[in-house]
Amino acid sequence: MNKTGSRGFTLIEVLVAFAIAAVSLATLFRIFAGGLDSARIAEGEARATMLAESELAMLGVEAPLEDGERAGVDDDGYRWRVTTRRIQGGDDNHPLARYDVTVRVAWGPEDGNERAVELRSLRVGVRP
């Protein structure tokens, strides 16, 4: 045995260092994967919100403002549904009517794990 001190690492020290490194790397990978999932979810919500806003903007311009529902699927698999309901009441002699409009855009698996964005607006249109 050398009296001037140890000149290398023991096998136990090397194994402990590897175990610490493995735990640290596993934690970093989990954090990185969580960040990627959050970015993917945020991207989906942004895309769905843009689609919902687009459907709201078309209502009364390209699509009629009347009671009922319209639905469809875009090229990326986002499912949208526009529901328009006339709000009853007010002056029946007035030429304008109020409508409650809901746009729902969903994406992902339809087995209950889907994600969705829903926008709601009040619109004024010509009384039918």
N, CA, C and O atoms as a MOPAC input file, in Angstrom:
PM7 MOZYME 1SCF
protein

 N      0.83500 1    -1.15900 1     0.00000 1
 C      0.00000 1     0.00000 1     0.00000 1
 C      0.89200 1     1.23800 1     0.00000 1
 O      1.92100 1     1.27600 1     0.67500 1
 N      0.50000 1     2.21300 1    -0.73700 1
 C      1.26300 1     3.43600 1    -0.88100 1
 C      0.92800 1     4.37600 1     0.26200 1
 O     -0.24800 1     4.66700 1     0.48000 1
 N      1.91700 1     4.86300 1     1.00000 1
 C      1.69000 1     5.72400 1     2.15300 1
 C      1.42000 1     7.17300 1     1.75300 1
 O      0.99800 1     7.96400 1     2.59700 1
 N      1.64900 1     7.54400 1     0.49800 1
 C      1.44900 1     8.93200 1     0.08600 1
 C      0.00900 1     9.22300 1    -0.29400 1
 O     -0.30000 1    10.37000 1    -0.61400 1
 N     -0.85700 1     8.28000 1    -0.27800 1
 C     -2.27300 1     8.48700 1    -0.57700 1
 C     -2.71700 1     7.65600 1    -1.76500 1
 O     -1.91100 1     7.01900 1    -2.44300 1
 N     -3.98800 1     7.68000 1    -1.99100 1
 C     -4.57500 1     6.90900 1    -3.08000 1
 C     -4.29000 1     7.60000 1    -4.40200 1
 O     -4.36500 1     8.82600 1    -4.49000 1
 N     -3.96800 1     6.83500 1    -5.42300 1
 C     -3.65700 1     7.41500 1    -6.72000 1
 C     -4.73300 1     7.10500 1    -7.74500 1
 O     -4.52100 1     7.39600 1    -8.92300 1
 N     -5.84700 1     6.54700 1    -7.38600 1
 C     -6.90500 1     6.21200 1    -8.33400 1
 C     -8.22800 1     6.06700 1    -7.62600 1
 O     -8.32300 1     6.21900 1    -6.40800 1
 N     -9.25200 1     5.76900 1    -8.40600 1
 C    -10.59700 1     5.59500 1    -7.86700 1
 C    -10.84000 1     4.11700 1    -7.62200 1
 O    -10.36700 1     3.26100 1    -8.37000 1
 N    -11.57300 1     3.83700 1    -6.58100 1
 C    -11.94800 1     2.45300 1    -6.32700 1
 C    -13.17000 1     2.12200 1    -7.17800 1
 O    -13.83400 1     3.01500 1    -7.70300 1
 N    -13.44600 1     0.87100 1    -7.30200 1
 C    -14.59600 1     0.42400 1    -8.09000 1
 C    -15.89400 1     0.98100 1    -7.50500 1
 O    -16.78900 1     1.34300 1    -8.26900 1
 N    -16.02700 1     1.06200 1    -6.21300 1
 C    -17.22400 1     1.60200 1    -5.56300 1
 C    -17.41200 1     3.06600 1    -5.93500 1
 O    -18.52800 1     3.48700 1    -6.23800 1
 N    -16.35800 1     3.83100 1    -5.91800 1
 C    -16.45400 1     5.24700 1    -6.26800 1
 C    -16.89700 1     5.43400 1    -7.71200 1
 O    -17.69700 1     6.32400 1    -8.00100 1
 N    -16.40300 1     4.62600 1    -8.60100 1
 C    -16.78300 1     4.70000 1   -10.01300 1
 C    -18.26500 1     4.33200 1   -10.17400 1
 O    -18.99200 1     4.99200 1   -10.91600 1
 N    -18.70500 1     3.28600 1    -9.48300 1
 C    -20.11000 1     2.88000 1    -9.58000 1
 C    -21.04200 1     3.95100 1    -9.02300 1
 O    -22.10100 1     4.19900 1    -9.59700 1
 N    -20.67000 1     4.58500 1    -7.92500 1
 C    -21.48300 1     5.66400 1    -7.34900 1
 C    -21.54600 1     6.83600 1    -8.32100 1
 O    -22.61000 1     7.42600 1    -8.51100 1
 N    -20.42200 1     7.17800 1    -8.93500 1
 C    -20.40000 1     8.27700 1    -9.90200 1
 C    -21.30300 1     7.96400 1   -11.09200 1
 O    -22.02900 1     8.84300 1   -11.55600 1
 N    -21.27300 1     6.73000 1   -11.59500 1
 C    -22.15700 1     6.33900 1   -12.70000 1
 C    -23.62700 1     6.38000 1   -12.28700 1
 O    -24.47800 1     6.79700 1   -13.07200 1
 N    -23.92700 1     5.95600 1   -11.07700 1
 C    -25.31700 1     5.97800 1   -10.59900 1
 C    -25.82400 1     7.41600 1   -10.50200 1
 O    -26.95500 1     7.70300 1   -10.89600 1
 N    -24.99800 1     8.31600 1    -9.98200 1
 C    -25.39700 1     9.73200 1    -9.90200 1
 C    -25.61000 1    10.30400 1   -11.29500 1
 O    -26.58000 1    11.02300 1   -11.53400 1
 N    -24.70600 1     9.98700 1   -12.21300 1
 C    -24.83800 1    10.47300 1   -13.59500 1
 C    -26.10400 1     9.92200 1   -14.24100 1
 O    -26.80300 1    10.64900 1   -14.94700 1
 N    -26.40400 1     8.65100 1   -14.00900 1
 C    -27.60200 1     8.04400 1   -14.61400 1
 C    -28.87600 1     8.69500 1   -14.09100 1
 O    -29.78600 1     8.97800 1   -14.87000 1
 N    -28.95700 1     8.93500 1   -12.78800 1
 C    -30.13600 1     9.58300 1   -12.21100 1
 C    -30.27900 1    11.00000 1   -12.75400 1
 O    -31.38100 1    11.43500 1   -13.09000 1
 N    -29.16100 1    11.71600 1   -12.83900 1
 C    -29.19500 1    13.09000 1   -13.35200 1
 C    -29.63600 1    13.12400 1   -14.80700 1
 O    -30.46000 1    13.95900 1   -15.18000 1
 N    -29.10500 1    12.23700 1   -15.63100 1
 C    -29.48400 1    12.19400 1   -17.04800 1
 C    -30.94700 1    11.79700 1   -17.23000 1
 O    -31.64300 1    12.34700 1   -18.08400 1
 N    -31.40700 1    10.84600 1   -16.42900 1
 C    -32.80900 1    10.44000 1   -16.52900 1
 C    -33.72800 1    11.61200 1   -16.19400 1
 O    -34.74300 1    11.80700 1   -16.86200 1
 N    -33.39200 1    12.38600 1   -15.17800 1
 C    -34.18400 1    13.56000 1   -14.80800 1
 C    -34.16000 1    14.59600 1   -15.92200 1
 O    -35.19700 1    15.17000 1   -16.25600 1
 N    -33.00200 1    14.84100 1   -16.49600 1
 C    -32.89300 1    15.80500 1   -17.60000 1
 C    -33.70600 1    15.35000 1   -18.81100 1
 O    -34.35900 1    16.17000 1   -19.45700 1
 N    -33.67400 1    14.07300 1   -19.12200 1
 C    -34.45600 1    13.56700 1   -20.26000 1
 C    -35.95000 1    13.73300 1   -20.01600 1
 O    -36.68900 1    14.08500 1   -20.93500 1
 N    -36.40600 1    13.48400 1   -18.78100 1
 C    -37.82200 1    13.67500 1   -18.45700 1
 C    -38.22800 1    15.13500 1   -18.60400 1
 O    -39.29700 1    15.43400 1   -19.13700 1
 N    -37.38500 1    16.03800 1   -18.13800 1
 C    -37.66900 1    17.46900 1   -18.26300 1
 C    -37.72800 1    17.86400 1   -19.73800 1
 O    -38.62200 1    18.60500 1   -20.14600 1
 N    -36.79400 1    17.37900 1   -20.52900 1
 C    -36.75400 1    17.68200 1   -21.95500 1
 C    -37.99400 1    17.12700 1   -22.66100 1
 O    -38.59300 1    17.81400 1   -23.48900 1
 N    -38.37600 1    15.90400 1   -22.34200 1
 C    -39.56500 1    15.30500 1   -22.95400 1
 C    -40.82800 1    16.06800 1   -22.56000 1
 O    -41.71800 1    16.25900 1   -23.38800 1
 N    -40.91200 1    16.50400 1   -21.30600 1
 C    -42.05900 1    17.30400 1   -20.86700 1
 C    -42.13100 1    18.62300 1   -21.61300 1
 O    -43.21900 1    19.08000 1   -21.96300 1
 N    -40.98200 1    19.23700 1   -21.85900 1
 C    -40.94900 1    20.48100 1   -22.63300 1
 C    -41.40800 1    20.26900 1   -24.05700 1
 O    -42.12400 1    21.10600 1   -24.60700 1
 N    -41.00900 1    19.16400 1   -24.66500 1
 C    -41.45700 1    18.85400 1   -26.02800 1
 C    -42.96400 1    18.61700 1   -26.07300 1
 O    -43.63500 1    19.07300 1   -26.99900 1
 N    -43.49900 1    17.90500 1   -25.07900 1
 C    -44.94600 1    17.68700 1   -25.02200 1
 C    -45.69500 1    19.00300 1   -24.87400 1
 O    -46.71900 1    19.21600 1   -25.52400 1
 N    -45.18900 1    19.88300 1   -24.02400 1
 C    -45.83300 1    21.18600 1   -23.84300 1
 C    -45.80200 1    22.00000 1   -25.12500 1
 O    -46.78500 1    22.66300 1   -25.45800 1
 N    -44.69500 1    21.96300 1   -25.84500 1
 C    -44.59100 1    22.68500 1   -27.11200 1
 C    -45.56200 1    22.12200 1   -28.13900 1
 O    -46.17900 1    22.87900 1   -28.88900 1
 N    -45.70400 1    20.79600 1   -28.18100 1
 C    -46.62900 1    20.16700 1   -29.12400 1
 C    -48.06900 1    20.54900 1   -28.80000 1
 O    -48.85500 1    20.83400 1   -29.70300 1
 N    -48.41600 1    20.55500 1   -27.51700 1
 C    -49.77500 1    20.93200 1   -27.10000 1
 C    -50.04400 1    22.39500 1   -27.43700 1
 O    -51.12000 1    22.72900 1   -27.93300 1
 N    -49.07900 1    23.26500 1   -27.17400 1
 C    -49.24900 1    24.68800 1   -27.47300 1
 C    -49.41200 1    24.92100 1   -28.96600 1
 O    -50.20800 1    25.76400 1   -29.38100 1
 N    -48.67100 1    24.18600 1   -29.76800 1
 C    -48.79800 1    24.31600 1   -31.22500 1
 C    -50.18900 1    23.87300 1   -31.68600 1
 O    -50.79700 1    24.52000 1   -32.53800 1
 N    -50.68500 1    22.78600 1   -31.13000 1
 C    -52.02900 1    22.31600 1   -31.48300 1
 C    -53.10000 1    23.31400 1   -31.07400 1
 O    -54.04200 1    23.55800 1   -31.82800 1
 N    -52.96400 1    23.89000 1   -29.89200 1
 C    -53.94900 1    24.87200 1   -29.43400 1
 C    -53.91100 1    26.13700 1   -30.28900 1
 O    -54.95500 1    26.72400 1   -30.57300 1
 N    -52.71600 1    26.55900 1   -30.70100 1
 C    -52.60300 1    27.74100 1   -31.55900 1
 C    -53.24700 1    27.47500 1   -32.91400 1
 O    -53.96100 1    28.32900 1   -33.44000 1
 N    -53.00300 1    26.30700 1   -33.47700 1
 C    -53.59400 1    25.94500 1   -34.77900 1
 C    -55.10900 1    25.86600 1   -34.65900 1
 O    -55.82100 1    26.36100 1   -35.53200 1
 N    -55.61100 1    25.25800 1   -33.60300 1
 C    -57.06000 1    25.13200 1   -33.40200 1
 C    -57.70400 1    26.50200 1   -33.19400 1
 O    -58.79400 1    26.76000 1   -33.70300 1
 N    -57.04300 1    27.36700 1   -32.45800 1
 C    -57.57900 1    28.71300 1   -32.22300 1
 C    -57.64700 1    29.49600 1   -33.52600 1
 O    -58.62800 1    30.19400 1   -33.77800 1
 N    -56.61600 1    29.38700 1   -34.35600 1
 C    -56.63900 1    30.08300 1   -35.65400 1
 C    -57.77500 1    29.56900 1   -36.53700 1
 O    -58.43900 1    30.35000 1   -37.21900 1
 N    -57.99700 1    28.25400 1   -36.52200 1
 C    -59.08000 1    27.68000 1   -37.31400 1
 C    -60.43300 1    28.15700 1   -36.79700 1
 O    -61.31500 1    28.48900 1   -37.58900 1
 N    -60.60300 1    28.19400 1   -35.47900 1
 C    -61.86400 1    28.65400 1   -34.89000 1
 C    -62.10300 1    30.13400 1   -35.21600 1
 O    -63.22200 1    30.51900 1   -35.55700 1
 N    -61.06600 1    30.95400 1   -35.11400 1
 C    -61.21300 1    32.37000 1   -35.46000 1
 C    -61.55800 1    32.55300 1   -36.92600 1
 O    -62.33900 1    33.43700 1   -37.27900 1
 N    -60.98400 1    31.72700 1   -37.77500 1
 C    -61.28300 1    31.78200 1   -39.20800 1
 C    -62.74300 1    31.43800 1   -39.48300 1
 O    -63.39800 1    32.09300 1   -40.29400 1
 N    -63.24900 1    30.41000 1   -38.80700 1
 C    -64.65700 1    30.03700 1   -38.98100 1
 C    -65.58000 1    31.14900 1   -38.47600 1
 O    -66.61300 1    31.42100 1   -39.08700 1
 N    -65.21700 1    31.78500 1   -37.37600 1
 C    -66.01500 1    32.90200 1   -36.86300 1
 C    -66.01300 1    34.06300 1   -37.85200 1
 O    -67.04600 1    34.70000 1   -38.05800 1
 N    -64.87300 1    34.34300 1   -38.46000 1
 C    -64.76300 1    35.45500 1   -39.40500 1
 C    -65.58800 1    35.19700 1   -40.66900 1
 O    -66.12700 1    36.13400 1   -41.25800 1
 N    -65.69000 1    33.94100 1   -41.08500 1
 C    -66.45900 1    33.61900 1   -42.29500 1
 C    -67.96000 1    33.68800 1   -42.07500 1
 O    -68.72200 1    33.86100 1   -43.02600 1
 N    -68.38800 1    33.55300 1   -40.82700 1
 C    -69.81200 1    33.52800 1   -40.52100 1
 C    -70.45500 1    34.87500 1   -40.85500 1
 O    -70.03100 1    35.92000 1   -40.36300 1
 N    -71.46700 1    34.82700 1   -41.68500 1
 C    -72.14100 1    36.03600 1   -42.12500 1
 C    -71.52900 1    36.63200 1   -43.38000 1
 O    -72.11000 1    37.53300 1   -43.98400 1
 N    -70.35700 1    36.13600 1   -43.78200 1
 C    -69.70200 1    36.61300 1   -45.00500 1
 C    -69.76600 1    35.52000 1   -46.06400 1
 O    -70.41200 1    35.68900 1   -47.09800 1
 N    -69.09900 1    34.40400 1   -45.80700 1
 C    -69.10500 1    33.27500 1   -46.73400 1
 C    -70.12200 1    32.21200 1   -46.33000 1
 O    -70.62200 1    31.47100 1   -47.17700 1
 N    -70.42100 1    32.14200 1   -45.05700 1
 C    -71.40000 1    31.17800 1   -44.54500 1
 C    -72.57300 1    31.97100 1   -43.98300 1
 O    -72.37100 1    33.01900 1   -43.37100 1
 N    -73.80000 1    31.48500 1   -44.18000 1
 C    -74.96900 1    32.24500 1   -43.71500 1
 C    -75.05000 1    32.30200 1   -42.18500 1
 O    -74.66500 1    31.36300 1   -41.48700 1
 N    -75.55400 1    33.41500 1   -41.69700 1
 C    -75.78800 1    33.58900 1   -40.26400 1
 C    -77.23500 1    33.20100 1   -40.00300 1
 O    -78.14500 1    34.02200 1   -40.11500 1
 N    -77.43200 1    31.92200 1   -39.65000 1
 C    -78.77100 1    31.39100 1   -39.41700 1
 C    -78.67500 1    30.25700 1   -38.40900 1
 O    -77.60300 1    29.70200 1   -38.17200 1
 N    -79.82700 1    29.92200 1   -37.81900 1
 C    -79.85800 1    28.81300 1   -36.85900 1
 C    -79.34500 1    27.53800 1   -37.52000 1
 O    -79.64600 1    27.25300 1   -38.67900 1
 N    -78.56500 1    26.77800 1   -36.75500 1
 C    -78.12300 1    25.47900 1   -37.25900 1
 C    -76.68100 1    25.18100 1   -36.91300 1
 O    -76.04200 1    25.88700 1   -36.13300 1
 N    -76.18500 1    24.10400 1   -37.52300 1
 C    -74.81400 1    23.65200 1   -37.30400 1
 C    -74.14000 1    23.37100 1   -38.62900 1
 O    -74.77200 1    22.92200 1   -39.58600 1
 N    -72.85700 1    23.64000 1   -38.67000 1
 C    -71.99800 1    23.24000 1   -39.77900 1
 C    -70.78900 1    22.55200 1   -39.16300 1
 O    -70.34000 1    22.92600 1   -38.07900 1
 N    -70.27300 1    21.56100 1   -39.84600 1
 C    -69.11900 1    20.84000 1   -39.31100 1
 C    -68.23200 1    20.38000 1   -40.45300 1
 O    -68.66000 1    20.28500 1   -41.60300 1
 N    -66.98800 1    20.09800 1   -40.10400 1
 C    -66.06000 1    19.60800 1   -41.10900 1
 C    -64.74200 1    19.21700 1   -40.47800 1
 O    -64.55900 1    19.29100 1   -39.26300 1
 N    -63.82400 1    18.79600 1   -41.34400 1
 C    -62.47600 1    18.40100 1   -40.92600 1
 C    -61.50100 1    19.07700 1   -41.87700 1
 O    -61.68500 1    19.02700 1   -43.09300 1
 N    -60.46100 1    19.71100 1   -41.33300 1
 C    -59.48400 1    20.34400 1   -42.21800 1
 C    -58.42600 1    19.32500 1   -42.63600 1
 O    -58.47000 1    18.16700 1   -42.21900 1
 N    -57.48500 1    19.75800 1   -43.45400 1
 C    -56.47600 1    18.85000 1   -44.00400 1
 C    -55.55900 1    18.24000 1   -42.95000 1
 O    -54.98300 1    17.17500 1   -43.17300 1
 N    -55.41800 1    18.90000 1   -41.80700 1
 C    -54.54000 1    18.39300 1   -40.75300 1
 C    -55.27300 1    17.53000 1   -39.72800 1
 O    -54.67400 1    17.10900 1   -38.73900 1
 N    -56.55600 1    17.26300 1   -39.95100 1
 C    -57.31500 1    16.40800 1   -39.05200 1
 C    -58.00600 1    17.13100 1   -37.91100 1
 O    -58.52300 1    16.48700 1   -36.99800 1
 N    -58.02400 1    18.44000 1   -37.94400 1
 C    -58.74900 1    19.20300 1   -36.92300 1
 C    -60.23000 1    19.18500 1   -37.26800 1
 O    -60.62500 1    19.55900 1   -38.37200 1
 N    -61.04900 1    18.74400 1   -36.31000 1
 C    -62.49500 1    18.64400 1   -36.50600 1
 C    -63.15600 1    19.90000 1   -35.94800 1
 O    -62.94800 1    20.24300 1   -34.78400 1
 N    -63.95400 1    20.59100 1   -36.77000 1
 C    -64.59100 1    21.81300 1   -36.31000 1
 C    -66.10800 1    21.71100 1   -36.43300 1
 O    -66.64000 1    20.99600 1   -37.28200 1
 N    -66.78100 1    22.44700 1   -35.55900 1
 C    -68.24500 1    22.50300 1   -35.59000 1
 C    -68.66800 1    23.92200 1   -35.19200 1
 O    -68.23900 1    24.44700 1   -34.16400 1
 N    -69.50600 1    24.52200 1   -36.01700 1
 C    -70.04100 1    25.85500 1   -35.74400 1
 C    -71.51900 1    25.69000 1   -35.42600 1
 O    -72.27600 1    25.15300 1   -36.23500 1
 N    -71.93000 1    26.14800 1   -34.25200 1
 C    -73.32300 1    26.08800 1   -33.83100 1
 C    -73.83500 1    27.51400 1   -33.69100 1
 O    -73.26400 1    28.32200 1   -32.95800 1
 N    -74.92200 1    27.81500 1   -34.40500 1
 C    -75.51000 1    29.15300 1   -34.38500 1
 C    -76.95100 1    29.04700 1   -33.90600 1
 O    -77.74600 1    28.28600 1   -34.45700 1
 N    -77.27700 1    29.81900 1   -32.87100 1
 C    -78.63500 1    29.83300 1   -32.31600 1
 C    -79.12700 1    31.27400 1   -32.23700 1
 O    -78.43600 1    32.14400 1   -31.70700 1
 N    -80.31100 1    31.52100 1   -32.76200 1
 C    -80.88700 1    32.85600 1   -32.67400 1
 C    -81.37900 1    33.09400 1   -31.25700 1
 O    -82.03500 1    32.23300 1   -30.67000 1
 N    -81.06700 1    34.24700 1   -30.71200 1
 C    -81.50100 1    34.60700 1   -29.36700 1
 C    -82.88400 1    35.22200 1   -29.47500 1
 O    -83.07500 1    36.24000 1   -30.14100 1
 N    -83.83900 1    34.59800 1   -28.81800 1
 C    -85.22700 1    35.06100 1   -28.87700 1
 C    -85.42700 1    36.26800 1   -27.97600 1
 O    -84.67500 1    36.48200 1   -27.02500 1
 N    -86.43300 1    37.04000 1   -28.28300 1
 C    -86.76700 1    38.19200 1   -27.45500 1
 C    -86.41800 1    39.48300 1   -28.15000 1
 O    -85.87600 1    39.48600 1   -29.25500 1
 N    -86.73000 1    40.56200 1   -27.50200 1
 C    -86.45500 1    41.86000 1   -28.08700 1
 C    -87.61300 1    42.31300 1   -28.96500 1
 O    -88.71800 1    41.77900 1   -28.87400 1
 N    -87.36100 1    43.27200 1   -29.78800 1
 C    -88.37300 1    43.86700 1   -30.66200 1
 C    -88.53800 1    43.00400 1   -31.91100 1
 O    -87.61200 1    42.88700 1   -32.71400 1
 N    -89.71800 1    42.40000 1   -32.07400 1
 C    -89.97000 1    41.54700 1   -33.23800 1
 C    -90.08800 1    42.34500 1   -34.53100 1
 O    -89.99400 1    41.77800 1   -35.61900 1
 N    -90.29400 1    43.65000 1   -34.42300 1
 C    -90.39900 1    44.48200 1   -35.62400 1
 C    -89.03900 1    44.97700 1   -36.10000 1
 O    -88.92700 1    45.55000 1   -37.18400 1
 N    -88.01500 1    44.75900 1   -35.29900 1
 C    -86.67300 1    45.21300 1   -35.67200 1
 C    -86.11900 1    44.30300 1   -36.76300 1
 O    -86.30500 1    43.08800 1   -36.68400 1
 N    -85.44100 1    44.84800 1   -37.78500 1
 C    -84.94700 1    44.01600 1   -38.89400 1
 C    -83.72100 1    43.17000 1   -38.54500 1
 O    -83.33800 1    42.29800 1   -39.32500 1
 N    -83.10100 1    43.41300 1   -37.38900 1
 C    -81.90300 1    42.66400 1   -37.02600 1
 C    -82.20200 1    41.67100 1   -35.90700 1
 O    -83.08200 1    41.88900 1   -35.07400 1
 N    -81.45300 1    40.59000 1   -35.91200 1
 C    -81.58600 1    39.55300 1   -34.88700 1
 C    -80.22700 1    39.28000 1   -34.26700 1
 O    -79.19400 1    39.48500 1   -34.90400 1
 N    -80.22900 1    38.81500 1   -33.01900 1
 C    -79.00100 1    38.45200 1   -32.31800 1
 C    -78.80800 1    36.94100 1   -32.38600 1
 O    -79.76400 1    36.17100 1   -32.28600 1
 N    -77.54900 1    36.53300 1   -32.55700 1
 C    -77.21400 1    35.11100 1   -32.64800 1
 C    -76.08700 1    34.78200 1   -31.67000 1
 O    -75.12700 1    35.53900 1   -31.52100 1
 N    -76.22700 1    33.64400 1   -31.01500 1
 C    -75.18600 1    33.09800 1   -30.15500 1
 C    -74.42400 1    32.07100 1   -31.00200 1
 O    -75.00600 1    31.09700 1   -31.47700 1
 N    -73.13600 1    32.29600 1   -31.18200 1
 C    -72.33000 1    31.43600 1   -32.05500 1
 C    -71.24300 1    30.75700 1   -31.23100 1
 O    -70.53400 1    31.41200 1   -30.46700 1
 N    -71.11500 1    29.44400 1   -31.38900 1
 C    -70.06400 1    28.67000 1   -30.72800 1
 C    -69.29000 1    27.91000 1   -31.79700 1
 O    -69.87300 1    27.22200 1   -32.63500 1
 N    -67.97600 1    28.04500 1   -31.75400 1
 C    -67.10500 1    27.28800 1   -32.66000 1
 C    -66.23600 1    26.39200 1   -31.79600 1
 O    -65.53500 1    26.86400 1   -30.90100 1
 N    -66.28700 1    25.09500 1   -32.07200 1
 C    -65.47500 1    24.12000 1   -31.32700 1
 C    -64.56300 1    23.40900 1   -32.30400 1
 O    -65.01400 1    22.86200 1   -33.31100 1
 N    -63.27500 1    23.42200 1   -31.99600 1
 C    -62.28500 1    22.73200 1   -32.82200 1
 C    -61.60300 1    21.69400 1   -31.94200 1
 O    -61.07200 1    22.02100 1   -30.88100 1
 N    -61.62100 1    20.44400 1   -32.38800 1
 C    -61.02700 1    19.34100 1   -31.62200 1
 C    -59.96900 1    18.64300 1   -32.47400 1
 O    -60.03800 1    18.64400 1   -33.70300 1
 N    -59.00600 1    18.05900 1   -31.80400 1
 C    -57.97900 1    17.28900 1   -32.49200 1
 C    -57.49200 1    16.18900 1   -31.56900 1
 O    -57.73500 1    16.20600 1   -30.36200 1
 N    -56.80700 1    15.24800 1   -32.16000 1
 C    -56.32300 1    14.10800 1   -31.38000 1
 C    -57.30500 1    12.95800 1   -31.44800 1
 O    -58.29200 1    13.02300 1   -32.18100 1
 N    -57.04500 1    11.90700 1   -30.69000 1
 C    -57.91300 1    10.71600 1   -30.73400 1
 C    -59.30900 1    11.03900 1   -30.21000 1
 O    -59.46800 1    11.81700 1   -29.27000 1
 N    -60.30400 1    10.43800 1   -30.82600 1
 C    -61.69300 1    10.68800 1   -30.44600 1
 C    -62.16700 1     9.76900 1   -29.31700 1
 O    -63.36700 1     9.69500 1   -29.05600 1
 N    -61.25200 1     9.07100 1   -28.64600 1
 C    -61.62700 1     8.11600 1   -27.60500 1
 C    -61.72000 1     8.75200 1   -26.22000 1
 O    -61.65300 1     8.05200 1   -25.21000 1
 N    -61.87200 1    10.06500 1   -26.16800 1
 C    -61.97500 1    10.73400 1   -24.88200 1
 C    -60.71500 1    11.48000 1   -24.49600 1
 O    -60.72900 1    12.27200 1   -23.55300 1
 N    -59.62800 1    11.24100 1   -25.20600 1
 C    -58.37900 1    11.94100 1   -24.92600 1
 C    -58.13900 1    13.09600 1   -25.88600 1
 O    -57.03200 1    13.62800 1   -25.96300 1
 N    -59.17300 1    13.47800 1   -26.61300 1
 C    -58.99800 1    14.56500 1   -27.56700 1
 C    -58.82200 1    15.89500 1   -26.84300 1
 O    -59.24300 1    16.05500 1   -25.69800 1
 N    -58.21200 1    16.81700 1   -27.51100 1
 C    -58.06400 1    18.18000 1   -27.00800 1
 C    -59.00400 1    19.05400 1   -27.82300 1
 O    -59.32400 1    18.72500 1   -28.96500 1
 N    -59.45100 1    20.16700 1   -27.24400 1
 C    -60.39600 1    21.02800 1   -27.96000 1
 C    -60.24500 1    22.47700 1   -27.53000 1
 O    -59.83400 1    22.78000 1   -26.40900 1
 N    -60.58900 1    23.35700 1   -28.45200 1
 C    -60.66500 1    24.78800 1   -28.20600 1
 C    -62.08100 1    25.21000 1   -28.58500 1
 O    -62.60800 1    24.78500 1   -29.61300 1
 N    -62.69200 1    26.04300 1   -27.75200 1
 C    -64.05000 1    26.50200 1   -28.04000 1
 C    -64.10300 1    28.02000 1   -27.90500 1
 O    -63.70900 1    28.58000 1   -26.88200 1
 N    -64.59500 1    28.67300 1   -28.95000 1
 C    -64.78700 1    30.11400 1   -28.93800 1
 C    -66.27500 1    30.39900 1   -29.03400 1
 O    -67.01800 1    29.68600 1   -29.70900 1
 N    -66.69800 1    31.45100 1   -28.34800 1
 C    -68.11700 1    31.80800 1   -28.35100 1
 C    -68.22900 1    33.29900 1   -28.63700 1
 O    -67.42300 1    34.09600 1   -28.15600 1
 N    -69.24200 1    33.67000 1   -29.43200 1
 C    -69.40400 1    35.06400 1   -29.81400 1
 C    -70.87900 1    35.38100 1   -29.98100 1
 O    -71.69600 1    34.48700 1   -30.20400 1
 N    -71.21000 1    36.64300 1   -29.87100 1
 C    -72.54400 1    37.12200 1   -30.19700 1
 C    -72.44600 1    37.86400 1   -31.51800 1
 O    -71.54600 1    38.68300 1   -31.70800 1
 N    -73.36300 1    37.58500 1   -32.43000 1
 C    -73.37500 1    38.22800 1   -33.73300 1
 C    -74.74100 1    38.84200 1   -33.99600 1
 O    -75.75100 1    38.40700 1   -33.44200 1
 N    -74.75600 1    39.84600 1   -34.83900 1
 C    -76.00000 1    40.48000 1   -35.24600 1
 C    -76.16000 1    40.23400 1   -36.74800 1
 O    -75.23500 1    40.43700 1   -37.53400 1
 N    -77.35400 1    39.79500 1   -37.11700 1
 C    -77.64200 1    39.52700 1   -38.51700 1
 C    -79.07100 1    39.93300 1   -38.85400 1
 O    -79.84000 1    40.35000 1   -37.98800 1
 N    -79.40400 1    39.80000 1   -40.12100 1
 C    -80.73800 1    40.13400 1   -40.58700 1
 C    -81.71400 1    39.09200 1   -40.06900 1
 O    -81.45000 1    37.89000 1   -40.11600 1
 N    -82.85200 1    39.57800 1   -39.57200 1
 C    -83.89300 1    38.69400 1   -39.04600 1
 C    -84.46700 1    37.87000 1   -40.19600 1
 O    -84.76200 1    38.42100 1   -41.25700 1
 N    -84.62900 1    36.57600 1   -40.00800 1
 C    -85.17200 1    35.71400 1   -41.08100 1
 C    -86.64600 1    36.00300 1   -41.33900 1
 O    -87.25700 1    35.37400 1   -42.20200 1

